[in-house]
Amino acid sequence: MSNAQRIKFTIKQDGNVTEEVIGSSGDTCVSLTKDLEDRLGKLENRVYNSEYYKSVSTVDDSVEEYTHDSEGC
């Protein structure tokens, strides 16, 4: 299995963006996406899955999802 970190974006028809971080553990997903989120605009919601709360050394994959309203960007 690859240890590469990936960020998957889904842009919905209403303009909302969902972001998923794959291959990250603990709070590294937050630091990995901070610059992107700052450029996208106001963060409406952040959802952490169970991988966020696990130790960095024991996790292979992590997914972070949030909804972003792209209006005003």
N, C-alpha and C positions, 0 to 999 in steps of 0.2 A: 504494500500500500504506500502511496506517495505521501510525503509530509508537506506538500505544497499547500499554501493557504490560497483560497480562492474567494472572490466576492461575486455573488450572483445578484443581478438587479432585475426586477420585474417592473415594467412600467405599464400601469393599467390605463384603460381608455379615459378614465376620469382625471388622469394626470398624477395619481398617487404612485409613489415608488416604494417597492418593497426590496429590502436588502437582506441577503443571507450570507453569512460568513461560514466557510467550510474549511476545515483543516486547522482550526484555531482552538485553543483551550483557555479556560479561565477568563481573565479580563483582557487578554491580548486582542480579542475581537474589537473591543472598544477603541484601543489605541490604533489598531490597524485601520479603522474606518473614520477616525475623528476628522481628518482633513477633508475627506469626501463629504461628510455630513455638514461640515461648516460651509462648504461651497454650495451644497444643495439648498440650504436655507433652514427654516424652522423644523425641528424634529417633533413630530406629533406624538409618537408612541415608540417605545423600545420594549421588546419582549426577549427575555433570556430563556434559553432552554436549559435542561439539566446539565449539559456539558459546561456551561458557564461556571457552575458551582463546584465542579470537580477539580482536582489538583491538576496543574499543568503537566506533570510528568505521567499521568495515567490516562490522558485523553488523546484520541486520534483525530476526531472530527468535532467541530462545534458549529452551530448555526445560530446566527443572530438575525432577528427579523424586526423591521420597524416600518411604519408607514410615514411617508413624507408627502406633504402637500406642496406641489411644485408651483402653485400660483404665486406670482410676485417675484419669481426668479428671473 
